[in-house]
Amino acid sequence: MRITCPHCRDSVVTRSSVRPHDALYWAYAQCINPECGWGGKILIEFATTRAPSQQPRPGVQIPADPELRRLMRDQLLTGTD
């Protein structure tokens, strides 16, 4: 994934990161363009589940994507895979 500066659109590099929650990262980034110099915190969130984990961990709750939810509901109603 290429992350670009919100100002000059050049690339940013990650200097460090913190994971305060299983579904969230805080990444501290710096623009590589010396004429811009922007630096800041980027939030990276695991927003939805597109495919359920085959090794789920207790306590990790990432909501199902609406399309996955619909497919699961349809499978339950029809009783097929």
ChimeraX attribute file (.defattr): number of C-alpha atoms within 10 A of each C-alpha:
attribute: neighborCount
match mode: 1-to-1
recipient: residues
	/A:1	3
	/A:2	7
	/A:3	14
	/A:4	16
	/A:5	20
	/A:6	11
	/A:7	10
	/A:8	14
	/A:9	12
	/A:10	14
	/A:11	15
	/A:12	21
	/A:13	16
	/A:14	15
	/A:15	12
	/A:16	10
	/A:17	14
	/A:18	11
	/A:19	12
	/A:20	9
	/A:21	10
	/A:22	13
	/A:23	14
	/A:24	14
	/A:25	17
	/A:26	16
	/A:27	18
	/A:28	17
	/A:29	21
	/A:30	20
	/A:31	23
	/A:32	17
	/A:33	14
	/A:34	8
	/A:35	8
	/A:36	14
	/A:37	13
	/A:38	16
	/A:39	16
	/A:40	14
	/A:41	15
	/A:42	14
	/A:43	13
	/A:44	12
	/A:45	13
	/A:46	12
	/A:47	13
	/A:48	14
	/A:49	16
	/A:50	14
	/A:51	9
	/A:52	11
	/A:53	8
	/A:54	6
	/A:55	6
	/A:56	9
	/A:57	9
	/A:58	6
	/A:59	7
	/A:60	10
	/A:61	14
	/A:62	15
	/A:63	14
	/A:64	16
	/A:65	13
	/A:66	12
	/A:67	11
	/A:68	16
	/A:69	14
	/A:70	12
	/A:71	12
	/A:72	13
	/A:73	12
	/A:74	13
	/A:75	12
	/A:76	11
	/A:77	9
	/A:78	8
	/A:79	8
	/A:80	7
	/A:81	8
